[in-house]
Amino acid sequence: MKIFDCFTDNDERALLKLRLETLDAHVDPFVIAQATRTFTGKPKPLRFNINDVPEYRHKIHHIKIDNLSEDPADAWKIEHAQREALQRGFAQAASHDWIILSDGDEIPNPHVIRHDNREKYGSAVLEQRISWYTLNNALVSENPDLNIRITTVDHFRRHFKELRIPRSQKFAGPFRARHRLLSRKHTQHLKPGGWHFSYLMTIEEIRSFSHQEYNKPEFVDSAHIKSCIERGVDIFKTGARFNRIEIDESFPEPICKRPEKFRSLIF
């Protein structure tokens, strides 16, 4: 049995290396999808170079998406297209193989992956701790992030068919409500499931995101973003706040072992 770690990547080099090191002994292969355009359609150079991570070369399946629209009517369609391209990475997989579906900044906890109860559940969701701007700037919230999904290839092909559905639970067709109810009923929750490290990037990179409802001067102004990072508050003005926490065993193992390696990403 193989575990396919499938994720979209936005050229976040430090997070990519952290993910590869954290999951190396637990998954095979890594399936990485990258697009040559941002979610707003602007050209984007791909900085990924397999030679930068030679120790993982044998288990990386890199997918380049270069046919996206330069003038998308809906930024979410661009994101969905990039996510669906991940299917190329497990097209030849066996029905009993597993798929982990996430974004590059959502890192699964390798120690809970194999706790998935395949006999009772068709899929699982990993409950993650959320941090913004730095690794140890944790969101103050009672609700964990629920974006990382695990399922078998067989269950995906029979029940989901599209990679956006396990995350969104937005089924199509006249029986979509029933499908959604059954999917939630047969989804196991695993915790501590991992870490969602958001916006660990430059201010210019933060300004390009798929949530176009927030693509307004009041949110994407560079001075505003810089101020929010310094104060540890939400750039979208929703009232979310963050606490800086100590690096301990609750973080990915590579960070615990060598925090100095990630000093630039730690408050």
KAJO-V472411 format. One record per residue. N is the residue number from 1. SS is DSSP state (A for helix, B for strand, O for the rest). NEAR is the number of other ideal C-beta (glycine too) atoms within 10 Angstrom. Layout:
n=N ss=SS near=NEAR
n=N ss=SS near=NEAR
This chain:
n=1 ss=O near=10
n=2 ss=O near=16
n=3 ss=B near=20
n=4 ss=B near=20
n=5 ss=B near=29
n=6 ss=B near=26
n=7 ss=B near=23
n=8 ss=B near=23
n=9 ss=O near=22
n=10 ss=O near=19
n=11 ss=O near=16
n=12 ss=O near=19
n=13 ss=A near=14
n=14 ss=A near=15
n=15 ss=A near=23
n=16 ss=A near=21
n=17 ss=A near=16
n=18 ss=A near=25
n=19 ss=A near=28
n=20 ss=A near=20
n=21 ss=A near=19
n=22 ss=A near=21
n=23 ss=A near=22
n=24 ss=O near=16
n=25 ss=O near=9
n=26 ss=O near=15
n=27 ss=O near=22
n=28 ss=B near=13
n=29 ss=O near=18
n=30 ss=B near=23
n=31 ss=B near=25
n=32 ss=B near=23
n=33 ss=B near=24
n=34 ss=B near=20
n=35 ss=B near=23
n=36 ss=O near=13
n=37 ss=B near=19
n=38 ss=O near=19
n=39 ss=O near=23
n=40 ss=O near=17
n=41 ss=O near=15
n=42 ss=O near=9
n=43 ss=B near=8
n=44 ss=O near=18
n=45 ss=O near=7
n=46 ss=O near=14
n=47 ss=O near=10
n=48 ss=O near=16
n=49 ss=O near=9
n=50 ss=A near=11
n=51 ss=A near=6
n=52 ss=A near=12
n=53 ss=A near=16
n=54 ss=A near=8
n=55 ss=A near=9
n=56 ss=A near=17
n=57 ss=A near=11
n=58 ss=A near=8
n=59 ss=A near=15
n=60 ss=B near=16
n=61 ss=B near=16
n=62 ss=B near=16
n=63 ss=B near=18
n=64 ss=B near=13
n=65 ss=B near=20
n=66 ss=O near=9
n=67 ss=O near=10
n=68 ss=O near=19
n=69 ss=O near=12
n=70 ss=O near=9
n=71 ss=O near=6
n=72 ss=O near=19
n=73 ss=O near=9
n=74 ss=O near=12
n=75 ss=A near=19
n=76 ss=A near=15
n=77 ss=A near=14
n=78 ss=A near=21
n=79 ss=A near=20
n=80 ss=A near=16
n=81 ss=A near=18
n=82 ss=A near=23
n=83 ss=A near=21
n=84 ss=A near=14
n=85 ss=A near=21
n=86 ss=A near=21
n=87 ss=A near=19
n=88 ss=A near=14
n=89 ss=A near=22
n=90 ss=A near=20
n=91 ss=O near=7
n=92 ss=O near=8
n=93 ss=O near=21
n=94 ss=O near=11
n=95 ss=O near=11
n=96 ss=O near=12
n=97 ss=O near=16
n=98 ss=B near=24
n=99 ss=B near=26
n=100 ss=B near=24
n=101 ss=B near=27
n=102 ss=B near=23
n=103 ss=B near=20
n=104 ss=O near=19
n=105 ss=O near=23
n=106 ss=B near=26
n=107 ss=B near=25
n=108 ss=B near=28
n=109 ss=O near=24
n=110 ss=A near=18
n=111 ss=A near=13
n=112 ss=A near=17
n=113 ss=A near=22
n=114 ss=O near=13
n=115 ss=O near=12
n=116 ss=O near=19
n=117 ss=O near=9
n=118 ss=O near=17
n=119 ss=O near=5
n=120 ss=O near=8
n=121 ss=O near=18
n=122 ss=O near=19
n=123 ss=B near=23
n=124 ss=B near=24
n=125 ss=B near=24
n=126 ss=B near=29
n=127 ss=B near=18
n=128 ss=B near=23
n=129 ss=B near=20
n=130 ss=B near=20
n=131 ss=B near=26
n=132 ss=B near=21
n=133 ss=O near=23
n=134 ss=O near=19
n=135 ss=O near=23
n=136 ss=O near=21
n=137 ss=B near=22
n=138 ss=B near=18
n=139 ss=B near=19
n=140 ss=O near=10
n=141 ss=O near=12
n=142 ss=O near=4
n=143 ss=O near=8
n=144 ss=O near=19
n=145 ss=B near=20
n=146 ss=B near=16
n=147 ss=B near=21
n=148 ss=B near=27
n=149 ss=B near=24
n=150 ss=B near=27
n=151 ss=B near=24
n=152 ss=B near=20
n=153 ss=A near=19
n=154 ss=A near=14
n=155 ss=A near=21
n=156 ss=A near=25
n=157 ss=A near=14
n=158 ss=A near=11
n=159 ss=A near=17
n=160 ss=A near=22
n=161 ss=O near=11
n=162 ss=O near=15
n=163 ss=A near=22
n=164 ss=A near=16
n=165 ss=A near=20
n=166 ss=A near=23
n=167 ss=A near=18
n=168 ss=A near=13
n=169 ss=O near=18
n=170 ss=O near=11
n=171 ss=O near=19
n=172 ss=O near=10
n=173 ss=O near=8
n=174 ss=O near=6
n=175 ss=O near=10
n=176 ss=A near=13
n=177 ss=A near=10
n=178 ss=A near=11
n=179 ss=A near=17
n=180 ss=A near=15
n=181 ss=A near=12
n=182 ss=A near=14
n=183 ss=A near=19
n=184 ss=A near=11
n=185 ss=A near=9
n=186 ss=O near=14
n=187 ss=B near=18
n=188 ss=B near=16
n=189 ss=B near=12
n=190 ss=B near=22
n=191 ss=B near=14
n=192 ss=B near=14
n=193 ss=B near=27
n=194 ss=B near=29
n=195 ss=B near=27
n=196 ss=B near=22
n=197 ss=B near=27
n=198 ss=B near=17
n=199 ss=O near=20
n=200 ss=O near=21
n=201 ss=O near=18
n=202 ss=O near=9
n=203 ss=A near=16
n=204 ss=A near=10
n=205 ss=A near=15
n=206 ss=A near=21
n=207 ss=O near=17
n=208 ss=O near=16
n=209 ss=O near=21
n=210 ss=O near=19
n=211 ss=O near=12
n=212 ss=A near=13
n=213 ss=A near=9
n=214 ss=A near=14
n=215 ss=O near=15
n=216 ss=O near=10
n=217 ss=A near=7
n=218 ss=A near=10
n=219 ss=A near=19
n=220 ss=A near=17
n=221 ss=O near=14
n=222 ss=A near=11
n=223 ss=A near=8
n=224 ss=A near=15
n=225 ss=A near=19
n=226 ss=A near=13
n=227 ss=A near=12
n=228 ss=A near=20
n=229 ss=A near=19
n=230 ss=A near=9
n=231 ss=A near=10
n=232 ss=O near=19
n=233 ss=B near=17
n=234 ss=O near=15
n=235 ss=O near=24
n=236 ss=O near=15
n=237 ss=O near=12
n=238 ss=O near=9
n=239 ss=O near=7
n=240 ss=O near=15
n=241 ss=B near=12
n=242 ss=B near=23
n=243 ss=B near=11
n=244 ss=B near=13
n=245 ss=O near=15
n=246 ss=O near=8
n=247 ss=O near=14
n=248 ss=O near=9
n=249 ss=O near=7
n=250 ss=O near=14
n=251 ss=O near=22
n=252 ss=O near=21
n=253 ss=A near=14
n=254 ss=A near=17
n=255 ss=A near=22
n=256 ss=A near=12
n=257 ss=A near=10
n=258 ss=O near=11
n=259 ss=A near=15
n=260 ss=A near=6
n=261 ss=A near=14
n=262 ss=A near=21
n=263 ss=A near=8
n=264 ss=A near=9
n=265 ss=A near=19
n=266 ss=O near=16
n=267 ss=O near=14
